[in-house]
């Protein structure tokens, strides 16, 4: 019986496919190009999968939210769904309504851990790889090996590794910018109609702010093509799709984006990122050059910048081949640049996250089309493929240290924004009568970790958090210092205040003034994120130490030996600056009579020990003692540590 076209059974399918697979494998064994490509694809597939494992490791680390993340998260936790969709928000970071609602849904389903909040970005990256692969295969017709090269480079790119595990919508922006082109392709191939296209683009608009520019690029390109071909139906269809998209954009902008994007601080912050088209003005050119350098900075290091000329040449190749989708993409970026010039959308690398995905795509559009001149007798297609593969692998090797992100290496973290361990310490160790002073930039992350709508941290029931007030140049910080001093004992947490990551001058001033007013000891420091303990009462100091010297000798007027100091308290004993731990030799019971003062060369964490050697000649006979001193603060004998007695006898000659 003859079956209808396209119909089959499971057994017949397996029977037909197995010989085909065997035939293809046989061809690969005898086709050097296919063999090289297969090996390369297997290697690149491992790289891509490993990059996803690294990202999962990043999520599992649960690193602290940095300041912008913490600000955005408060908009999710501190508001109901109804409040979210009716701005103003609790804090000013601009984002799309769809993104915030997606975070709200994730929190509702999976809980409030950092990995849940960052899950959107991870999923967006995975989807980015999927649509990027489809676009490269279906629209640009790249061989699989070049698709894999592009995906691998996208996977290991440091900037994408970082932002694919961050509470920000930027990874989604990159995904949607490519998804739009895929939707446009499906529309042109009549896989979807104008109604579905309009609805799909409108939904995307609710999740990605720069979506409007790429949608406009698609619509302008399609409208122009329809005009050239005088296709009235196509013109009507694109007008219909544009109308749906425009109405959605207008509602989203006026009801949502405009109120939250017009915050004065945001406008001021992004003012410099406006592209200037006055190319005849040297000052404008200098400014534009600075903006472009910052925009492309994520490609710095190694041969990363090599990808830019390759991508530019790839765009030219696509235009020569009359690739309509390339025109739509360029139109979208042109509109973004124009929006930057009028102050609507800043030209900044994290806001232009999609740029890098397209760069990595067009670089391999070029490499897949390269043909090299080689000696006669050499397999020209194979040699061409190998040269292109080598260039691609060199680009990927520029980002070979991407696994460091999964390990939480310090260079992958944001300095001054690692507050989780510090907050946990206060939660576990704060005692009745003690308070926590939160510098105002720390307020957001403390509220997230400690719970919103509470002024209590730790097991007690009394309010014990002092929320710092924002400071500005000229306002002074005396009121904040007074609030801390009046407590007679407070943990002081600074966050997002590490210079040069933050140019905030007040933390250093506050710390210095508190050191002058009492005892300001460092409890912890997690990658330039400090937690201090301040008190004016010596009896409430949390430092403690012990001192011993098993080989101490005092003979012939010379004191020598090795002294071992052990940190038995709750503070960090410092090795430089204010509070430097120092071994002091002095006359017994006479603190002002120092005959030697030797600082320790490294800081001592609680529970750790370190040593220092001394050799002091020409010491007159008498009773001496060895003590530990935190310079500018106190001696440990004042805190109850017994100094080591030293007797220097008369020299016998």
ABEGO torsion letter per residue (X at the ends): XBBBBGBBBAAAAAAAAAAAAAAAAAAAAABAAAAAAAAAAAAAAAAAAAAAAAAAAAAAAGBBBBAAAAAAAAAAAABBAAAAABOBBABABBBBAAAAAAAAAAAAAAEABAAAAAAAAAAAAAAAAAAAAAAAAAAAGBBAAAAAAAAAAAAABAAAAAAAABBBAAAAAAAAAAAAAAAAAAAAAGABBAAAAAAAAAAAAAABAAAAAAAAAAAAAAAAAAAAAGBAAAAAAAAAAAAAAAAAAAAAAAAAAAAAAABAAAAAAAAAABBBABAABAAAAAAAAAAAAAAAAAABEEAAAAAAAAAAAAAAAAAAAGBAAAAAAAAAAAAAAAAAAAGABBBBAAAAAAAAAAAAAAAAAAAAABBBBBBBGBBAAAAAAAAAAAAAAAAAAAAAAAAAAAAGBAAABBBGABAAAAAAAAAAABBBGBBBBBBAAAAAAAAAAAEBGBABBEABABBABBBBBBBBBGAEAAAAAAAAAAAGEBBBBBBGABOAABABAAAAAAAAAAAAABBBBBABBBGGBBBBBBBABAAABABBBBBBBAABBBBGGBBBEBBBBBBABABBBBABEBGBBBBBBBBBGBAABBABBBBBABBBBBGBBBBBBBBBBGBBBEBBBBBBBBBGBBBAAAAGBBBBBBBBBBBAX
